[in-house]
Amino acid sequence: MNFETLAIHAGQEPDPNNGAVMTPVYFTSTYMQDGVGKPRQGYEYSRTMNPTRKALQDCLAALEGGHFGLAFASGLAATDTILRLLSANAHVLAGSDVYGGTFRLFDKVLRRFNLDFTFADTTDPESVAEALTPSTRLVWLETPTNPYLRITDIRAVAEIVHAHENKPLLVVDNTFATPYLQRPLELGADIVVHSMTKYLGGHSDVVAGAVIVKDKELAEKLYFLQNAVGAVLGPMDAFLVLRGIKTLHLRMDRHFENAIAIVEFLEKHPKVEKIIYPFHPSHPGHKIAKQQMKNGGGMISFIMKGGRDAAIKMVEATRIFILAESLGGVESLIEVPAAMTHLSVAGSQLDVDPALVRLSVGIENKGDLIEDIKQALDKA
Ligand SMILES: Cc1ncc(COP(=O)(O)O)c(C=O)c1O
């Protein structure tokens, strides 16, 4: 089946008890057993598995071209569970431009458990090759990144990582692209991770995370950790994400259509110093982006002339674009990462230009969105 059909049907059968077309929200913590150690349909306790969560997990696996999906209470809970595959003294190589919360978890929390992290520019596969050590067990990358939208060639990095003697696991955070635009498992990644809080949920109403893999042995280790650690997604949240996913393809195409119109407007605007968009010819990762992504997505960053003050004035003047953190919802959002989402990484190697404005372009009318940006730029 094709993506659009899978987005609506994968993992979801009409309810066998009553034919309900939509997957019910199974609000139950436990399940009756037919005899001691004889759970009726394999369900024993909802931390271990819940039918609503299972429907979502199976849907995610199908969309990413994997065989196994796991849903977590947040993107960072998913990340934390993956890192628990490792033992003390393992080395992790991560992209130097990963999401600030991922960096914080690695640098401020997991280092205390004797995991060793280095951060390298994964957009250059040679730097990945140079940064691998005999202890490297996991390589973590994001593409496109947040907020510079840097592009890493997943296939090239996968080849380098898998040629290494330890066979480290390659993890790709696919939050910005979604499986509609990019499928890292098909390009050689071992694990895909998502903040489903963003495009997969798509309506800014839920916090959730996902992990998808192809390999059965790896999946078994992750299911063990999901149950043993317990950072699982609740059934109501699983339902909300399932519902969001049904329109993922429509939303992503519309995010792109609107984003392209805004890019064309911004590139000619005298107050804009530089535009950053993966499908724009000026983007250094443009060629790779076009190879591995179906379209350029809905995230745009741009640098304002006039520095921090101009950027802040501009984002405070929009009327439709809402000044808020997060991204990937149907509504357009705007922010200044250096002063908002990326404040926690100020002064580190992840430091962001204070004049950089990030747009999460929604699916409203593109003319209205351009008018809004125009009037806000006039005020900056
Ligand atoms: C690329 C990326 N990965 C992971 C996360 C973390 O996800 P969550 O906020 O759902 O924990 C985020 C959140 O902004 C993100 O942008």
The ligand as a MOL file (V3000), in Angstrom:
LIG
                    3D

  0  0  0     0  0            999 V3000
M  V30 BEGIN CTAB
M  V30 COUNTS 16 16 0 0 0
M  V30 BEGIN ATOM
M  V30 1 C 14.0920 17.6570 16.4850 0
M  V30 2 C 13.5260 17.3940 17.8490 0
M  V30 3 N 13.7810 16.2300 18.4580 0
M  V30 4 C 13.3010 15.9530 19.6950 0
M  V30 5 C 12.5430 16.8670 20.3920 0
M  V30 6 C 12.0570 16.5320 21.7700 0
M  V30 7 O 10.7220 16.1810 21.7240 0
M  V30 8 P 9.6510 16.4100 22.9070 0
M  V30 9 O 9.5290 17.8930 23.0830 0
M  V30 10 O 8.4300 15.7420 22.3730 0
M  V30 11 O 10.2230 15.7380 24.1130 0
M  V30 12 C 12.2360 18.0980 19.7910 0
M  V30 13 C 11.4130 19.0860 20.5140 0
M  V30 14 O 11.3460 20.2300 20.1610 0
M  V30 15 C 12.7530 18.3650 18.4900 0
M  V30 16 O 12.5080 19.5410 17.8650 0
M  V30 END ATOM
M  V30 BEGIN BOND
M  V30 1 1 1 2
M  V30 2 1 2 3
M  V30 3 2 2 15
M  V30 4 2 3 4
M  V30 5 1 4 5
M  V30 6 1 5 6
M  V30 7 2 5 12
M  V30 8 1 6 7
M  V30 9 1 7 8
M  V30 10 2 8 9
M  V30 11 1 8 10
M  V30 12 1 8 11
M  V30 13 1 12 13
M  V30 14 1 12 15
M  V30 15 2 13 14
M  V30 16 1 15 16
M  V30 END BOND
M  V30 END CTAB
M  END
